[in-house]
Amino acid sequence: MTKILLIEDDSETAEEIADELVQRGFEIERAGSGIEGLDKARSCRPDALIVDRMLPGMDGLTIIEALRQERVRTPVLILSALGAIDERVRGLRSGGDDYLTKPFAIVELVARIEALLRRPAESRETMLRVGPLELDLIARTAKRGDRAIELLPREFRLLEYMMQRSDQLLTRAMLLEEVWNYKFVPATNLVDVHMGRLRHKVDGPNDPPMIHNVRGSGFILREPS
């Protein structure tokens, strides 16, 4: 049974989340403070964590940073009443894998947890490499050779997903589901816009291309030829 560690100090919110996840077949461990949550994250070996941003005893981001420093790559969904863009960026850069702003629909929380759990095991590695391209999942940095690449959070997740599946054709529908957490395929050029920006950053003017557009099908990331 998949085990979820829920670190949430609001008992009503924690009860609602736990009840729904139990009904979905998950095993739930709970902690009501930051210190207790960090101890349980180290001892009970959960498959995923749900961590509230503001906790008594220890801030949620401090928990995540401590685990990442210990090379723990368990996926983390951050819950927070702080919805500003800079707060979401801070949460992701601290090592969170996803960020959900309160109040939220419980079905969306479940969908996001399911998406995190679908990520392949290699996403637990701390460093991804494809040819000259490197992605540090703890420091949240990227570089191609000696050139640093500045990425926005969504671009980082998109590149992470592609590097985990190098040499594989990735359709727009796959990317919308796994990177944007869509459960349907909307009529949008969202993927193409982000991919264009990412290609511009990864493939410099003097670099052989690594991100390829397969017309009518999707995209492939591969080592430069």
Stockholm file with secondary structure:
# STOCKHOLM 1.0

chainA/1-225         MTKILLIEDDSETAEEIADELVQRGFEIERAGSGIEGLDKARSCRPDALIVDRMLPGMDGLTIIEALRQERVRTPVLILSALGAIDERVRGLRSGGDDYLTKPFAIVELVARIEALLRRPAESRETMLRVGPLELDLIARTAKRGDRAIELLPREFRLLEYMMQRSDQLLTRAMLLEEVWNYKFVPATNLVDVHMGRLRHKVDGPNDPPMIHNVRGSGFILREPS
#=GR chainA/1-225 SS CCEEEEECSCHHHHHHHHHHHHHTTCEEEEESSHHHHHHHHHHSCCSEEEEESSCSSSCHHHHHHHHHHTTCCCCEEEEESCCCHHHHHHHHHTTCSEEEESSCCHHHHHHHHHHHHHSCGGGGCSEEEETTEEEETTTTEEEETTEEECCCHHHHHHHHHHHTTTTSCEEHHHHHHHTSCCSSCCSCCHHHHHHHHHHHHHSCTTSCCCEEEETTTEEEECCCC
#=GC SS_cons         CCEEEEECSCHHHHHHHHHHHHHTTCEEEEESSHHHHHHHHHHSCCSEEEEESSCSSSCHHHHHHHHHHTTCCCCEEEEESCCCHHHHHHHHHTTCSEEEESSCCHHHHHHHHHHHHHSCGGGGCSEEEETTEEEETTTTEEEETTEEECCCHHHHHHHHHHHTTTTSCEEHHHHHHHTSCCSSCCSCCHHHHHHHHHHHHHSCTTSCCCEEEETTTEEEECCCC
//
